[in-house]
Amino acid sequence: MANNMSYDELCQKISSKIFKIGNNVTSMQKLVNQLGTHNETANLKTQLDKKRTDVKKSVEETNVLLRQAADLCRTGNPQEEKSRKINLDRLKHQFADTLTKYKKYQAIEADKERAQVEKMRTRTASLRQEMSGQSGIDTQYADNDSLMDDDTRQQNLAQLQEFADDLETTTALINEREEAIRKLERDMLDVNEIFREMGTMVYEQGDMIDNIEANVETARNDVEQGETEIRQAARYQDSYRKKVLIFLGIIVVIAIVIGIVIWISTGKKKNSS
């Protein structure tokens, strides 16, 4: 569908995509700011993940549209190409500004996730230490059942099970957050790749505008050279016309002189007779 769009239609679609990305990034900002606080819930994480997915999709689509618009910049007359290039540069700068904000909140989210992982690792280390201490108590009394009654033993076992369950849950959360961090890092690499592609586009557009200006300059020089040649041809034509007139004048004069000579000679012959 986008391949059949005109340049103006592509630019309008790109502008709409950038606006949508900006709105989603603003929503992401509000959600990211709540990470690591008492407001962080599973629902908040789900919302954030959805916003991130929407932004990533829109970013990829916008990058493709910008490529298509860059190709269309190369069509039309030099003045139109230059105007299109200026408009495309404006859109690319808007896109880059929006991506920069997106990268910022990606980095903040990743840092908050890493901070939570560190807290959880500290928690798991503490749980293992408590479980080890509790196991040591059980081992100490294992040789003398009379020193620990059944109720105490059951309480210790229940506490050990609670530690084990807590450790398992925390470890699962660590794995979940580490996977989220890896996904964030992949997304950030994708955004960096788009920035690299945009840099390539800017370089190509720079070459294109240089070529346009060179073509305009060449055309201007050709026009000036043509005008000079026309003026020279006009001068040559005037000079040639003057030479022809002079030549014709000379011929007329010679003809008159010859005519006079013949007339005089004929008159003398008649007189002699």
Salt bridges, closest charged atoms under 4 A:
GLU40 OE2 - ARG177 NH2 2.50
ASP49 OD1 - ARG52 NH1 2.83
ASP54 OD2 - LYS50 NZ 3.17
GLU61 OE1 - LYS17 NZ 2.33
ASP71 OD1 - ARG74 NH1 3.33
GLU80 OE2 - ARG84 NH2 3.29
ASP89 OD2 - LYS85 NZ 2.28
ASP89 OD1 - LYS92 NZ 3.56
GLU109 OE2 - ARG52 NH2 2.41
ASP111 OD1 - ARG114 NH1 3.01
GLU113 OE2 - LYS45 NZ 2.11
GLU113 OE1 - ARG177 NH1 2.69
ASP145 OD1 - ARG153 NH2 3.67
ASP150 OD1 - ARG153 NH1 3.51
ASP166 OD2 - ARG123 NH2 2.37
GLU178 OE2 - ARG121 NH2 2.02
GLU179 OE1 - ARG182 NH2 3.04
GLU179 OE2 - ARG186 NH2 3.57
GLU185 OE2 - ARG114 NH2 3.01
ASP187 OD1 - LYS56 NZ 3.27
ASP187 OD2 - LYS183 NZ 3.68
ASP190 OD2 - LYS56 NZ 3.42
GLU193 OE2 - ARG196 NH2 2.58
GLU204 OE1 - ARG67 NH1 3.36
GLU204 OE1 - ARG74 NH2 3.81
GLU213 OE2 - LYS82 NZ 3.62
GLU217 OE1 - ARG220 NH1 2.35
ASP238 OD1 - ARG241 NH1 2.95
